[in-house]
Amino acid sequence: MFISKKNIINEWFKDLFEWLFKCEKVFGLSDLKGYDQERLYAYLAERYLSFWFRKHTKFLEWHWSFYERK
C-alpha cells in the first residue's frame, strides 16, 4: 500500500504500463495457460512497484502489526 501525490502516481502508471508492454513482447500471452496467464503480469507489477518507488521518490516505510483479540 502506498500514499502519494497525483503526479507521482501518474508517472508510476505511465512507467509501469510501458514496462509491462515490453514484458509482454518478451513473454507473450499465447504460451501461458491457466493461472499463469491470469497472474504473471500482476506479479510483475507488484515486484516493479517497490523498485520504482525506491528509485524515483523519497519514501518512508512504516511497519505495521496485526493484533488479534480473542
PAZAPA-4460 file (N, C-alpha, C; in steps of 0.05 Angstrom, whole numbers, plus 32768, in hexadecimal, padded with zeros to 4 digits):
% residues 70
    n_x    n_y    n_z   ca_x   ca_y   ca_z    c_x    c_y    c_z   seq   type   mol
   8011   7FE9   8000   8000   8000   8000   8012   8019   8000     1      M     A
   8009   802D   7FF2   8018   8046   7FF2   8005   805D   7FF0     2      F     A
   800F   8074   7FFA   8000   808D   7FF8   8013   80A0   7FEA     3      I     A
   800A   80AE   7FD6   801B   80BF   7FC6   800C   80D5   7FB9     4      S     A
   801B   80E8   7FAF   800F   80FF   7FA0   8007   80F5   7F84     5      K     A
   7FF3   8103   7F79   7FE8   80FC   7F5F   7FFD   80FA   7F49     6      K     A
   800F   810D   7F48   8023   810D   7F32   8036   80F5   7F34     7      N     A
   803C   80ED   7F4D   804E   80D5   7F50   803F   80BC   7F47     8      I     A
   8026   80BA   7F4F   8016   80A2   7F47   8013   80A1   7F29     9      I     A
   800E   80B8   7F1C   800C   80B9   7EFF   8026   80AF   7EF2    10      N     A
   803D   80B8   7EFC   8057   80AF   7EF2   805B   8091   7EF6    11      E     A
   8053   8088   7F0E   8055   806C   7F14   8045   805B   7F00    12      W     A
   802C   8062   7EFB   801C   8052   7EE8   8026   8055   7ECB    13      F     A
   8030   806C   7EC4   803B   806F   7EA9   8053   805C   7EA5    14      K     A
   8066   805D   7EB8   807D   804C   7EB7   8076   802E   7EB9    15      D     A
   8063   8028   7ECB   805B   800D   7ECF   8050   8000   7EB5    16      L     A
   803D   800E   7EA8   8032   8002   7E90   8045   8001   7E78    17      F     A
   8057   8015   7E76   806C   8013   7E62   807D   7FFA   7E67    18      E     A
   8084   7FF5   7E80   8095   7FDE   7E87   8085   7FC4   7E82    19      W     A
   806C   7FC3   7E8A   805C   7FAB   7E87   8058   7FA4   7E69    20      L     A
   8055   7FB8   7E58   8052   7FB3   7E3C   806C   7FA7   7E30    21      F     A
   8083   7FB1   7E3A   809D   7FA5   7E32   809F   7F88   7E3C    22      K     A
   8096   7F83   7E54   8096   7F67   7E5F   8084   7F55   7E4E    23      C     A
   806D   7F60   7E45   805B   7F50   7E35   8068   7F48   7E1B    24      E     A
   8078   7F59   7E10   8086   7F52   7DF7   809A   7F3B   7DFC    25      K     A
   80A5   7F3A   7E14   80B8   7F25   7E1A   80AA   7F0B   7E21    26      V     A
   8096   7F0D   7E34   8089   7EF5   7E3E   8071   7EED   7E2D    27      F     A
   8063   7F00   7E22   804B   7EFB   7E12   8034   7EF2   7E24    28      G     A
   801F   7EEA   7E17   8008   7EDF   7E25   8000   7EC4   7E1B    29      L     A
   8009   7EBD   7E03   7FFF   7EA4   7DF6   800A   7E8B   7E04    30      S     A
   8022   7E8C   7E0F   802E   7E75   7E1C   8024   7E71   7E39    31      D     A
   8017   7E85   7E44   800E   7E83   7E60   7FF3   7E76   7E61    32      L     A
   7FEF   7E66   7E76   7FD5   7E58   7E79   7FCC   7E5A   7E96    33      K     A
   7FB2   7E5A   7E99   7FA6   7E59   7EB4   7FAE   7E70   7EC6    34      G     A
   7FB7   7E69   7EDE   7FBE   7E7D   7EF2   7FD5   7E8E   7EE9    35      Y     A
   7FE8   7E83   7EDB   7FFF   7E93   7ED2   7FF7   7EAA   7EC1    36      D     A
   7FE4   7EA5   7EAF   7FDA   7EBA   7E9D   7FCC   7ED0   7EAD    37      Q     A
   7FBD   7EC9   7EC2   7FAF   7EDC   7ED2   7FC2   7EEC   7EE4    38      E     A
   7FD7   7EE0   7EED   7FE6   7EEC   7F03   8001   7EF8   7EFB    39      R     A
   800D   7EF0   7EE6   8029   7EF8   7EE0   802D   7F16   7EE0    40      L     A
   801C   7F25   7ED2   8020   7F41   7ED0   8019   7F50   7EE9    41      Y     A
   8007   7F46   7EF9   8001   7F51   7F13   8019   7F4D   7F26    42      A     A
   8025   7F36   7F24   803D   7F30   7F35   8054   7F43   7F2D    43      Y     A
   8058   7F46   7F13   806E   7F58   7F0A   8068   7F75   7F13    44      L     A
   8050   7F7E   7F12   8049   7F99   7F1B   804E   7F9C   7F39    45      A     A
   8048   7F88   7F49   804C   7F89   7F65   806A   7F8B   7F6B    46      E     A
   807A   7F7C   7F5D   8098   7F7D   7F62   80A3   7F98   7F59    47      R     A
   8099   7FA3   7F43   80A3   7FBC   7F38   809C   7FD4   7F4A    48      Y     A
   8086   7FD2   7F59   807D   7FE8   7F6A   8092   7FF1   7F7D    49      L     A
   809D   7FDF   7F8E   80B0   7FE7   7FA2   80CA   7FF1   7F95    50      S     A
   80D2   7FE4   7F7F   80EA   7FEC   7F70   80E7   8009   7F66    51      F     A
   80D0   800F   7F5A   80CC   8029   7F4E   80CB   803F   7F63    52      W     A
   80BC   803A   7F79   80BA   804F   7F8D   80D4   8054   7F9B    53      F     A
   80E4   803F   7F9F   80FF   8043   7FAB   8111   8053   7F99    54      R     A
   810E   804F   7F7F   811F   805C   7F6C   8117   8079   7F66    55      K     A
   80FD   807F   7F66   80F3   8099   7F5C   80E8   80AB   7F72    56      H     A
   80E6   80A3   7F8A   80DA   80B4   7F9F   80EA   80B3   7FB9    57      T     A
   80E4   80C6   7FCA   80ED   80C4   7FE5   80D6   80B6   7FF4    58      K     A
   80DC   80A0   8000   80C7   8090   800B   80CB   808C   8029    59      F     A
   80B6   8086   8036   80B7   8080   8053   80A8   8066   8057    60      L     A
   80B5   8053   8064   80A8   803A   806A   809F   803A   8087    61      E     A
   8086   8033   808B   807B   8030   80A6   8074   8013   80AA    62      W     A
   807E   8007   80BF   8077   7FEC   80C5   805C   7FEA   80D2    63      H     A
   804E   7FD5   80CD   8034   7FD2   80D9   8032   7FB6   80E5    64      W     A
   8021   7FB4   80F8   801C   7F9B   8106   7FFF   7F94   8107    65      S     A
   7FF9   7F7B   8108   7FDD   7F72   810A   7FDA   7F65   8125    66      F     A
   7FC7   7F6F   8134   7FC0   7F63   814E   7FA5   7F57   814D    67      Y     A
   7FA3   7F3E   8156   7F89   7F31   8156   7F80   7F2E   8172    68      E     A
   7F68   7F37   8177   7F5C   7F35   8192   7F4C   7F1B   8192    69      R     A
   7F4F   7F0D   81A8   7F40   7EF4   81AB   7F2B   7EF6   81C0    70      K     A
***
